[in-house]
Amino acid sequence: MCPLWGTLIFLPSYKETKKARIFIKKLLSTLLAVLLAVTMLTGMAIPAQAAENDIFNPGVLELDGSAKFTLSSNADSAYFSFTPEKKGSYEFRVKSSKLKSFYMELIITDNYFNDLATTDMLDAAEYTSSSDTICIAKTLEAGERYMIYAVAYNAKDLSKPVEFTLNANTHTHDIIQHKSVATKNEDGHEYKLCKYCDEYKGYMNDYNAYETVALSKTSYTYDGKEKKPGVTVTDWLGDPISKSEYTVTYPKSAKNVGKYTVTIKFKNHYTGTEKRTFTINPKGTSLSKVTSPKKAQLKVTWKKQATQTTGYQVQYSTDKNFKKGNKTVTVKGAKTTAKTISKLTKGKKYYVRVRTYKTVNKTNFYSGWSKSTSVTVKK
């Protein structure tokens, strides 16, 4: 009795998920095994007029040989058996002289129709799309019988029958290098793979997506010197990313009071651009004297801070921690160093402090507050 190579196969469309297709193929393998058992027990005969290169009458491939077959519709298929004399890596390649580009799944199975290798499940499959050649390779055992079958998918070019050639040869790895760069949201990878088998995988590097881009300092006090804060980039695991993976561009002459932007542009194994800002604030001042010269009045004097200064702010409160009831008075002009505040509560103790400010492009930048001084208003 001839060995039964398969049964009717209902193949899912190419758009179905690989997971679903694997499940269907496993189910079909089980059905084939059951049908084989029934055939052997009942003596059911294989159809005498089986079509050439079909599942009941597969063609025979020999090493360094070729076979021709014709496909004429979507999901049309052709079957061939191959028995290697020696253990080794073998490849099976389909070509078409008429079609410049086509998609076909090429599958290697064992004697029980268990998939050993399929073109659409190769690690390199997503990098080797449809072309004028479809190839699959696998290490096979000496003396074992294998089935190689080709299935046409999305065969819009098969409006008329098309002849294909299937070749069997020893396999030599065809290495490709794939690189996908990392971004803020996606990891990057670097591979060396064989295009036609999963038995070669060279170096593989992973590059975690970057998550945090931070400046070493975001606020400075004016001192006339140029500022260049350091930059630290970490990935989503919190590990630092090498400085060789990005360039940092600083603003020109970041010396004066104002807001500045640092640009971080990724390169090599990363892509993307991030911007971070820092400020230079005016230098502060200190109180010289706080008195109550008259009833319900305070007179505040401070040291002049003329460099990179537009004016001053005086703040007073009955709360020594300045948490509530604060009042702020703005004094324009860097040369002004005194301010009298009236209409205060007689006999009340007030706390006073002062700071400088600088206006740049309609935005005010402030120094830190000076130490506070207290005084009791005259009754």
ZADO-913757 format. One record per atom (N, C-alpha, C): x, y, z. Coordinates in steps of 0.05 Angstrom, whole numbers, plus 5000, padded with zeros to 4 digits. Example, Ala and Ser with C-alpha at 12.3 -4.5 7.8 and 13.67 -1.06 7.14 Angstrom:
2
526448865156 524649105156 526449345156 525749555142 527349795143 525850015157 
***
This chain:
379
501749765000 500050005000 501850255000 501150444984 502750684983 502250855008 504250985018 503851155042 502051395035 500351465053 498451685049 499851945058 500152135039 501652375046 499852595056 497252575054 495652795064 492752765057 491152965061 488352965055 487653245046 485053295042 484253555032 484853765052 486153985044 487054195062 485554455056 484254565076 482954825073 484755025086 486155175070 488255365080 486955635086 487755755108 486756015115 487956225097 486756455095 487756675078 490356785091 491856915075 494457015085 494057235106 491657355106 491157565126 490657465153 490057205156 489557095183 492157085198 491857095224 494257105241 495856845239 498456865245 500156625244 499356425266 498356535288 497556355310 495256175301 493356305287 491056145277 491855945256 493756015239 494655835218 496155595230 497755655251 499155435264 497155235276 495055345289 492955175301 491654995280 490955115257 489654965236 491454745225 494054805222 495854605211 496254375230 496254435256 496454215276 493954045275 491654175272 489154025269 489153845245 490153955223 490253795198 492153555201 494353595215 496253375220 494853145234 493253215254 491753015269 489852865251 488353025235 486452895216 487852715197 490152795187 491652625168 492452365181 493352375206 494152135220 491751945224 489452065230 486951895233 486251775207 486251935185 485551825159 487551605151 490051635157 492051435150 491351175165 490651195190 489950955206 487450815194 485450975187 483050865176 483650725149 485350845133 486050735108 487350455111 489150445130 490650195134 488849975145 486950055162 485149855175 482949755156 481949935139 479749865121 480549785094 483149845087 484049775060 483049975040 482150205048 481150405029 483350475010 482750484984 484750524964 485050824958 487350904951 487851174942 486851194913 485651424906 484551454879 486651384858 485751224839 487651134818 488451354799 486651554796 487151774777 487952024792 489651994812 490552234827 491952424809 491652684814 492952884798 495952894803 497452984784 500352994787 501053214807 503053144824 504053324845 501953414865 499853244869 497953314890 498653154915 497053184935 497753064960 497752764960 496252634942 496152344939 498352244921 499352414904 501252334884 503552544882 505052574903 507052784903 509352724884 510452944872 512752914855 515152834873 517352744860 519752664874 521952854867 523152974888 525453154885 528053004892 530153064877 532752954883 534653184886 536853134901 538753334907 539953444881 540153704878 541153844855 539353804831 536953714836 534953674814 532853894816 531053884796 528854084796 526253944786 524054074792 521453974783 519754204776 518054164756 516254384747 513354314757 511954534763 509054494771 507554754763 504954724761 503254944752 501155004773 500855264778 498755354797 496955544781 494355534788 492555704772 490555854789 490655844815 488755984832 489756024860 488456204874 489156244902 488855994918 490755934936 490855694953 491355434937 491955464911 492855234896 495555144906 496154884905 498554774917 499754554901 502354494907 503754274894 505454144915 505753864913 507053704934 509353544922 511553534937 513853374929 515153244953 516153004948 517552864970 520552884965 522152874987 525052894985 526252725007 528052544999 529452375018 532452405016 533652555034 536552595032 538252345038 540352315025 542152085030 543952145054 544552405059 546352475081 544952685098 545552695123 544552905140 545953165132 544353375130 545453625122 543353835120 544154075113 542354305109 541654325080 539054315074 538154315046 536154555042 536254665018 534454875012 532754804988 530254914988 528354864966 527355134957 527855184931 527455454920 525455444896 523455614897 521455634876 521955894860 521955864834 522256094816 520056084795 519556324784 517656354762 518956524740 518856424715 519956574693 518056794683 515456774691 513456964681 512757184701 512857114727 512157314747 514557454759 514657714759 516857864771 516757854801 514357844812 514057844841 511557684847 511757514867 509357354875 509757274904 507557204918 507857094945 506956804945 508556644957 507956354960 509056254986 507556095000 508655975024 509855705017 512255655026 513755415020 514155275047 513355015049 513154875075 514654615073 516254555094 517554295097 516154155120 515253905116 514053745137 515453475140 514953345162 515953075165 513952875153 514452615158 512852405146 509952415156 509452555178 506752575190 505552855186 506652995168 505653265161 505853465185 507753425202 508353625222 510253825210 509554085212 511154295200 513954305213 516054305196 518754335206 519754615200 518854735178 519755005170 517755115151 517055365154 515255505135 516455785129 516155875105 517256135097 516056355113 513456355119 512156575132 512756585162 514056375173 514656365202 517656405207 519256455186 522056505189 522556765204 524656775220 525357015234 525857245215 526857185191 527457395171 525157445153 522757325157 520557345138 519657635134 519557785156 518558065153 520558245139 523058155135 525058315121 525458215092 524257985085 524557875058 521757835046 520558045037 517758025026 517757894999 515457894986 515057754961 517157834940 517957644924 520057704904 519657494882 521657474864 521557284843 522657014851 523456984876 524556734887 523456694915 522456454921 521656384948 523356144956 524556154980 526355944988 526055885018 526355625024 526255535052 528455325055 529755325079 531955135084 531655015112 532754765114 532554625140 534654405140 535654345165 537354115168 535653865169 536253665151 534653425149 536353175155 535052965165 536452725172 536752535147 538852385147 539352195125 537251975125 536151905101 534351685098 531451735107 530951975118 528152045126 526752165102 524152115100 522552225078 521152475087 521452685071 520252945078 518353035055 516553205062 514653315042 515253615040 515453705016 515753995010 513354074993 511754265003 509554354986 509354654985 508354744962 508155034957 505255104955 504555324967 501755424967 501755714959 500055784939 499856054929 497856214947 498656454954 496956634969 496656904955 494357024957 493857284945 494757284916 493957074902 495057024875 493557174854 493657434855 492257604835 493557564807 496057474807 497457434781 496857154769 495257004783 494656734773 491956714759 491256924745 488756924730 488856704708 491356644700 491856424682 493956244694 493955984688 495955804699 498755894694 500455874716 503255964714 504955734722 507155694707 508955474713 511155574731 511855404751 513955464770 515955234770 518455294779 520555094781 521455084810 521554834820 522454784847 525154644846 527154754859 529854644860 530654554888 532154334889 533154234915 536254244914 537454374934 540354394935 541354394963 543954354967 545054384993 544954685000 544654745026 544155025034 546655155044 547155405035 549155585045 547755825056 548455905080 547056135092 547256385075 544956515072 544856775058 544256985080 546357115089 546157285113 545157565106 543257665121 542357935119 542658065147 543058325147 543158475172 540758655174 539458645196 537058815200 537558995224 536759245221 537059435243 534559605245 533359605268 531059785274 531959965297 531760225293 532760405314 530660445336 531660495359 529860535382 528860825383 526460865394 525261125397 524461155426 522861365432 521961405459 519861195467 518561075447 516360895453 516960605445 518960555428 519460285418 522460215421 522959965428 525659865429 526759825401 529359825399 530759775374 532159505375 532759395352 534059135351 536159125328 538058945331 540058915310 540558615307 540258505283 540458225279 542358165255 543457925255 544557805231 543157535228 541657505206 540057265202 540557145175 539956885173 539856765146 537056815135 536956895110 534356955098 532456715096 533656475095 532056245087 531856025108 533256065131 533055865152 533256005179 532455865200 532655965227 534955835242 536755715227 538955565240 541555725242 541355975232 543656155236 542656415247 543756505269 543156765280 545656875291 546657085279 549157215288 548657385312 550257595315 549957755339 547257895339 546157935362 543558055365 543758255388 543258505382 543358715402 540558845405 539858895430 537359035435 537959305447 536359505438 536759775448 534059865460 533959895486 531559965499 530660255493 528060285490 526960555485 527860745507 528560995498 529361185519 526861305532 527061365557 524761465572 525161735585 527461775597 527962025611 530362175599 529862425593 531962605584 531962845603 534162865618 534263065639 536763235639 536563485647 538863665650 539863635679 542463665682 543663645709 542763875726 542064095714 541164335729 539264495711 537064585722 535164735706 534865025715 536265105736 536065385745 538865475755 539665705745 542265825753 541866115762 543866215777 543866495785 545966635768 545266865758 547067015740 549767065754 551967005739 554667065749 556467155726 555267195702 556767285679 558167065664 557866815673 559166595660 557166425643 558166315621 556466155604 555665895618 553165815614 552065575627 551565355607 552465115614 551964875597 551364635616 548864605623 548164375641 548664115627 549463915643 549863645632 547163515625 547363315607 544963175598 545262875605 543162765617 543062475623 540562355610 540962135595 538761995582 538761715593 536361625602 536061355612 533861205596 534060945595 532060785582 529760715601 527860555592 525460505608 526160315632 528560205632 529460055656 530960225676 531360475668 532860655686 535860655681 536760505661 539660485655 540460715637 542860825641 543761055624 544360965596 543761135577 544261085549 546861235542 548561095527 551161205521 550961475507 552861655513 552861915501 553561905471 554561675462 555161645434 552561615417 550261575431 547761535418 546161795413 547362025421 545962275417 547962505418 547062725406 548662975406 547063185422 548563365435 547363575451 548163845439 546164005432 546664275422 545764485442 547664655450 546964865470 546465125456 544965305468 544565575457 547165735457 547365925439 549766085439 549766285462 551966305475 552366505496 550166515517 549766295531 547766285552 548966395578 549166665579 550466805602 548466975617 546867125602 545167315615 542567195626 541067345641 538567255652 536667195629 535266965632 533266885611 532866585611 531266495592 530666215589 532066105564 533265865566 534865755544 533965465539 534365385513 533465125505 535864955496 535964705506 538064515499 536664305481 537964245458 536764045439 538463795440 537063575444 538263305445 537363155421 539063085402 538362945378 539662675378 537962465375 538962195377 540062105350 541961905351 543261805327 544061515331 545461405311 546361125312 544060935316 543760815340 541660615344 539060735355 538961005355 536561145365 535761365345 533261445347 532261665331 530361825347 530162085341 528362265356 529862515365 528362715372 529462965382 527963055407 529363135427 528163235452 529363505458 527663675470 528463945478 528063975508 529964095522 529764145550 530664435555 529564565576 530064845581 531364885608 532865105611 533865195636 533765495638 533865605661 533665895665 536065995680 536766245673 538766395689 537266625702 537166635728 535766835743 537667055753 536567295758 538367515767 539467455795 541667575800 542967555826 541267705847 541067595870 539367715891 540667945905 539168055924 540268275941 539568215970 540268395988 539668356016 538668616029 537168586050 536168816064 538368966079 538169226077 540069396093 538869476119 536269566118 534969656143 531969646139 530469576160 527569596160 526769746185 525369976182 524570136205 521670206203 520670316225 517870426225 518170726233 518570896214 519171176220 516671326230 514271236222 511871366230 509771156237 507571246248 505271066254 504370936229 503870676230 502670506208 504470506184 507070556187 508970556164 511370386169 512470276146 515070146146 516770276124 519270306130 521170386110 523270166106 523370076081 525169856075 527369956056 529869896063 532169956046 533769706041 535069686017 536569456009 538969535993 540769345988 543169385973 542469395943 543769575928 543269595900 544469355885 542969255866 543869035848 543269125819 545169265807 544569395782 544969205758 546669005761 547368825738 545068635732 544168625707 542068445699 539668455718 538868705724 536568745742 534768965731 532168915730 530269115722 529069265745 528769125768 527569245791 527569055815 525769115835 525768955859 522868895867 522568695884 519968645897 520468635927 518768775942 518768765971 516368615980 516668425997 514468276008 514368296038 511968336049 511668356078 509168196086 509368096111 507267926122 507367926152 505067866165 505067826194 505767536201 506067366181 506867086185 509867066179 511366986199 514266966195 515166766174 513366576169 514066366148 512966446121 511566666119 510466766093 508666556081 507066426097 505166226087 502466346081 501866576093 499166696089 499366996094 497467136083 497267426087 499567586075 500867486054 503067626042 502167856024 503668066025 503268296006 505868355993 505768405966 508168445951 508068715936 510168865938 510369125925 512669115905 512069195879 514169195859 515369475856 517969485856 519469735853 520969725827 520369895808 521669905783 524270075785 526269985770 528770135769 530870005787 533069935775 535269795790 536669975809 536470245805 537970435822 536370505847 533770445848 532170505871 532770295893 533270395917 534070205939 532370255964 530170385962 528470425986 525570445979 523870355998 520970375993 519570406020 517670606021 516070646045 513270526041 512470366060 509870226059 508070336080 505670426072 503770556091 501270386096 499570496113 496970376119 497270096131 499170066149 499569806163 498169816190 497869586202 496569566228 498469666250 497569866265 499269976286 499869766308 502369766317 503169586338 503469296329 503169236303 503368966293 506268916284 507068666289 509768586280 509668486251 511368586234 511468506206 514268386199 514168196181 516568076170 516968166141 519368236134 519968356108 522268216095 521968186068 524168076052 524168206024 526268166009 526468305983 527868115963 527268165937 528568015916 528768195891 530468115872 530768265847 529168125825 528668265803 527468145779 528668275754 528568115733 529468215707 527368135686 526568325669 524568285648 526068225622 525467985610 526567905584 524367825566 523967965544 521867895525 519167875539 518568075556 515968095570 515667885592 517667735598 517567535619 519467615642 518367595666 519967665690 521367425701 523967465707 525567255720 526367365747 526067205768 526367295796 528767155809 530067305826 532167185844 530767055867 532266925884 531166815909 530667045928 528866995948 528367195968 530767225987 531167465997 533167516018 532267406044 534067406064 533267336091 531367556101 529467476117 527367666126 528367806152 527168046155 527668206179 524868286190 524668286217 522068366229 522268636242 519968776243 519769036256 516969066266 516569206288 513869266298 513169546291 510869576278 509969836269 509170006292 509870266291 509270456312 506270486315 505370526340 502570576345 501970866342 
***
